[in-house]
Amino acid sequence: MKLIVQIPCLNEQDTIAKVIKQIPRHIDGIDQIEILIIDDGSEDNTVEIAENLQVDHIIKNIGNKGLGISFQKGMQYALDQGADILVNTDGDDQYPGHYIPNLVKPILDNQADIVIGDRQTNQVQHFSRLKRLFQWLGTKVVIFLSGEKKLKDAVSGFRAYSREAMLEINITEKFSYTLDATIQASDKRLKLESIPFTINPPTRPSRLFKNMWVHIRKSGFGALRTFAFYKPVRVFVGLGGIFLLTGMIPIVRFLYDYFFSHDGSGKVQSLVIGSTLISIAFNLFALGIIGDLLGRNRKLIEKILVKQKDNRQSES
């Protein structure tokens, strides 16, 4: 059983040594543990420090590609290296390495395909009340979209993936992979589990987003886009239903006024508004059907991708 611990990095020279040294070198049930550094265009000494500590693998991006692309690249590399389990942690020392055995245990026990570290955000002292609220609300939205009721912390990057999960997941978001992977996992019937842990105090401001509002906007649009991609019927039929019901209100108003008013003229403006909203509803229904048909084709393509990933590992 081989475990690769993946660390995406962007200018982490102040913390990367501590992160690497915290990674356990022995875990019961694991025969081999290796460390993979993904340098996403660092301009400091992050790579040099990692090389001096003799990490097993280093991938260097040309320029800053983004966390989503870096994660996908690292996951494919881990598969090529024959990894049975992939753990993703951050280079800023947010996630304590001594929790890694807890993270991989459900996979070793064949109880989960993906294990997500629950930061217990409602108890994190350095999170403001507003941030705690949005973390809670964001997780609830993802639970609603994905149907994963066991999910505790939707955007936690401290995660473990089984080999099957690595083969099935294909990240399409550049900004962040967490919501994308979670919604995909639900669509592909991969089993998710959460384990609680305590994060370290922040060592620097986030480089993934400028402020909380940017994070909310990007994460929200990313989640909706991914959800529409994997569950188009629910998205477009749901939206179409809202427009249909809204459009029926002025239509009923027009019919009532037409048949029961003294002059029988009705209210033409209600008819126009209602007809427009109903037309939009049927267009959304059509988009849902088209999206579902495209989704069936996507599933066939993804089966081919799984075979290609598996064959790459066999060849390597």
Long-range contacts (C-beta under 8 A, 24 or more apart in sequence): 1-29, 1-30, 1-31, 1-32, 1-84, 1-85, 1-108, 2-30, 2-31, 2-32, 2-33, 2-34, 2-81, 2-82, 2-83, 2-84, 2-85, 3-27, 3-30, 3-32, 3-33, 3-34, 3-83, 3-84, 3-85, 3-86, 3-87, 3-104, 4-33, 4-34, 4-35, 4-36, 4-56, 4-57, 4-78, 4-81, 4-83, 4-85, 4-86, 4-87, 5-33, 5-34, 5-35, 5-36, 5-86, 5-87, 5-89, 5-100, 6-36, 6-38, 6-71, 6-74, 6-75, 6-78, 6-86, 6-87, 6-88, 6-89, 7-35, 7-36, 7-37, 7-38, 7-88, 7-89, 7-90, 7-91, 8-38, 8-40, 8-67, 8-70, 8-71, 8-74, 8-88, 8-90, 8-91, 9-37, 9-38, 9-39, 9-40, 9-42, 9-46, 9-50, 9-91, 10-39, 10-40, 10-41, 10-42, 10-46, 10-64, 10-91, 10-207, 11-42, 11-43, 11-44, 11-46, 11-207, 12-42, 12-44, 12-46, 12-91, 12-92, 13-42, 13-44, 13-45, 13-46, 13-49, 14-203, 14-204, 15-91, 15-92, 15-93, 15-203, 16-46, 16-49, 16-50, 16-91, 17-49, 17-53, 18-93, 19-89, 19-90, 19-91, 19-92, 19-93, 19-97, 20-50, 20-53, 20-55, 21-53, 22-93, 22-96, 22-97, 22-98, 23-89, 23-97, 23-100, 24-97, 24-98, 24-100, 24-101, 27-100, 27-101, 27-104, 28-101, 29-104, 29-108, 30-85, 30-104, 30-108, 34-81, 34-83, 36-74, 36-77, 36-78, 38-70, 38-71, 38-73, 38-74, 40-64, 40-65, 40-66, 40-67, 40-70, 41-65, 46-91, 57-81, 65-174, 66-174, 66-175, 67-157, 67-174, 67-175, 67-176, 67-177, 67-208, 68-171, 68-172, 68-173, 68-174, 68-175, 68-176, 68-177, 68-180, 69-171, 69-174, 71-171, 71-177, 72-170, 72-171, 72-177, 75-161, 75-166, 75-169, 75-171, 76-309, 76-312, 78-166, 79-163, 79-166, 79-167, 79-309, 79-312, 79-313, 80-312, 80-313, 80-316, 81-316, 82-313, 82-316, 83-163, 83-166, 84-162, 84-163, 85-160, 85-161, 85-162, 85-163, 86-160, 86-161, 86-166, 87-159, 87-160, 87-161, 88-157, 88-158, 88-159, 88-160, 88-161, 89-157, 89-158, 90-157, 90-158, 92-202, 92-203, 92-204, 93-200, 93-203, 94-158, 94-199, 94-200, 94-202, 94-203, 95-157, 95-158, 95-197, 95-199, 95-200, 96-197, 96-198, 96-199, 96-200, 99-158, 99-195, 99-197, 100-160, 102-195, 102-197, 103-158, 103-159, 103-160, 103-195, 103-197, 104-160, 105-195, 106-160, 106-193, 106-195, 107-160, 107-161, 107-162, 111-191, 111-193, 112-162, 112-191, 112-192, 112-193, 113-161, 113-162, 113-164, 113-165, 113-185, 113-190, 113-191, 113-192, 114-159, 114-160, 114-161, 114-162, 114-165, 114-181, 114-185, 114-190, 114-191, 114-192, 114-193, 115-159, 115-160, 115-192, 115-193, 115-194, 115-195, 116-151, 116-152, 116-153, 116-156, 116-158, 116-159, 116-182, 116-192, 116-193, 116-194, 116-195, 117-153, 117-156, 117-158, 117-159, 117-194, 117-195, 117-196, 117-197, 118-152, 118-153, 118-156, 118-194, 118-195, 118-196, 118-197, 119-153, 119-156, 119-158, 119-197, 119-198, 119-199, 120-152, 120-153, 120-196, 120-197, 120-198, 121-153, 124-199, 126-201, 126-202, 130-212, 131-212, 134-212, 134-216, 138-216, 138-219, 138-220, 141-220, 141-223, 142-179, 142-182, 142-183, 142-223, 145-183, 145-223, 145-224, 145-227, 145-231, 146-182, 146-183, 146-185, 146-186, 146-187, 146-227, 147-186, 148-182, 148-185, 148-186, 148-192, 150-192, 150-193, 150-194, 151-182, 151-192, 151-194, 152-194, 152-196, 153-194, 154-178, 154-179, 154-182, 155-179, 155-219, 158-197, 164-190, 165-190, 166-309, 167-306, 167-309, 167-310, 168-302, 168-306, 170-302, 170-305, 172-226, 172-229, 173-222, 173-225, 173-226, 175-208, 175-218, 175-219, 175-222, 176-208, 176-218, 176-219, 176-222, 179-219, 179-222, 179-223, 179-226, 180-222, 180-226, 183-223, 183-226, 183-227, 183-230, 184-226, 184-230, 187-230, 187-231, 228-291, 229-295, 230-295, 232-287, 232-288, 232-290, 232-291, 232-292, 232-294, 232-295, 233-288, 233-289, 233-291, 233-292, 235-288, 235-291, 236-284, 236-285, 236-287, 236-288, 236-291, 237-284, 237-285, 237-288, 239-284, 240-280, 240-281, 240-282, 240-283, 240-284, 240-285, 240-288, 241-281, 242-281, 243-277, 243-278, 243-280, 243-281, 243-284, 244-277, 244-278, 244-281, 244-282, 246-277, 247-273, 247-274, 247-275, 247-276, 247-277, 247-278, 247-280, 247-281, 248-274, 248-278, 249-274, 250-274, 250-277, 251-275, 251-278
